[in-house]
Amino acid sequence: MPKEIIYKKLIRDKIPEIIAADGWLAKTKIMQKDEFMKELKKKILEEAKELNDGRGHKNLVEELTDIQEVIDAILKEKKIKFSEFRKAQSKKRIKRGGFKKRLFLIKTVEGK
């Protein structure tokens, strides 16, 4: 009996070809829009975990690339222009700041 591995997750477009080149058969389906968005959100969490677990510069670049790819797919799926996204990012940075100061909140205490 042939070996079988169950994944049940969103994959990049060329993965079935890569799997076939390794001598395996990939069973896939095309998702509906709502299911696709749900899977994109799960994928960004998966990629964030891989970023957190990874080591080294090359891994950092690879995982950030994967995260950006998911962000790009969400923007496209929701018809959000990249310029709108960057404008919102800039606005939020002005209002709440970025991460340049490397601040770590330990606790808050009521009053002054």
C-alpha positions as CSV (number, residue, x, y, z in Angstrom):
1,M,0.0,0.0,0.0
2,P,1.4,3.5,-1.0
3,K,2.5,5.9,1.8
4,E,0.1,8.8,2.3
5,I,0.7,12.1,4.2
6,I,-2.3,14.3,5.1
7,Y,-1.7,18.1,5.1
8,K,-5.0,19.9,4.8
9,K,-3.5,23.4,4.4
10,L,-3.1,26.2,1.9
11,I,-0.1,25.8,-0.3
12,R,1.7,27.9,-2.9
13,D,0.7,27.5,-6.6
14,K,3.8,25.5,-7.7
15,I,3.8,23.0,-4.8
16,P,1.9,20.3,-6.7
17,E,4.6,20.4,-9.5
18,I,7.3,20.2,-6.9
19,I,5.6,17.2,-5.3
20,A,5.1,15.5,-8.7
21,A,8.8,16.0,-9.4
22,D,9.6,14.1,-6.2
23,G,7.5,11.2,-7.5
24,W,4.4,11.8,-5.4
25,L,0.8,12.7,-6.4
26,A,-0.8,15.8,-4.8
27,K,-4.5,15.8,-4.3
28,T,-5.7,19.4,-4.3
29,K,-8.9,21.4,-4.6
30,I,-9.7,25.0,-5.4
31,M,-11.2,26.9,-2.5
32,Q,-14.2,29.2,-2.4
33,K,-13.4,32.8,-1.4
34,D,-14.5,32.5,2.2
35,E,-12.6,29.3,2.8
36,F,-9.5,30.9,1.1
37,M,-9.6,33.9,3.4
38,K,-9.9,31.6,6.4
39,E,-6.9,29.5,5.2
40,L,-4.9,32.7,4.5
41,K,-5.4,33.8,8.1
42,K,-4.3,30.3,9.3
43,K,-1.3,30.5,7.0
44,I,-0.1,33.8,8.4
45,L,-0.1,32.2,11.9
46,E,1.8,29.2,10.6
47,E,4.4,31.4,8.9
48,A,4.7,33.6,12.1
49,K,5.3,30.5,14.2
50,E,8.0,29.3,11.7
51,L,9.6,32.8,11.9
52,N,9.6,32.6,15.7
53,D,11.0,29.1,15.7
54,G,13.7,29.7,13.0
55,R,17.3,30.6,13.4
56,G,19.7,32.6,11.3
57,H,19.6,35.4,8.8
58,K,18.6,33.2,5.8
59,N,15.7,31.7,7.7
60,L,14.5,35.1,8.8
61,V,14.5,36.4,5.3
62,E,12.7,33.3,4.0
63,E,9.9,33.4,6.7
64,L,9.4,37.2,6.3
65,T,9.1,36.5,2.5
66,D,6.4,33.9,3.2
67,I,4.5,36.3,5.5
68,Q,4.7,39.1,2.9
69,E,3.3,36.7,0.3
70,V,0.3,35.9,2.5
71,I,-0.2,39.6,3.2
72,D,-0.1,40.3,-0.6
73,A,-2.7,37.5,-1.2
74,I,-5.0,38.9,1.5
75,L,-4.7,42.4,0.0
76,K,-5.5,41.1,-3.5
77,E,-8.4,38.9,-2.3
78,K,-9.9,41.8,-0.4
79,K,-9.2,44.3,-3.2
80,I,-7.1,46.5,-1.0
81,K,-4.5,48.6,-2.9
82,F,-1.0,48.3,-1.6
83,S,-0.9,52.1,-1.4
84,E,-4.0,52.1,0.9
85,F,-2.3,49.5,3.1
86,R,1.0,51.5,3.3
87,K,-1.0,54.7,4.0
88,A,-2.9,53.0,6.9
89,Q,0.5,51.6,8.2
90,S,2.0,55.1,8.1
91,K,-1.1,56.6,9.8
92,K,-0.9,54.0,12.6
93,R,2.8,54.6,13.0
94,I,2.2,58.3,13.4
95,K,-0.6,57.7,15.9
96,R,0.8,54.9,18.0
97,G,4.5,54.8,17.0
98,G,6.6,52.1,15.5
99,F,9.1,49.8,17.3
100,K,12.3,51.9,17.0
101,K,12.6,52.3,20.8
102,R,12.4,48.6,21.5
103,L,10.0,49.2,24.4
104,F,8.8,46.2,26.5
105,L,5.8,46.9,28.7
106,I,6.3,45.2,32.1
107,K,3.1,46.4,33.8
108,T,0.9,49.4,34.4
109,V,-0.1,50.9,37.8
110,E,-3.3,52.9,38.3
111,G,-2.8,56.6,39.0
112,K,0.3,58.7,38.9
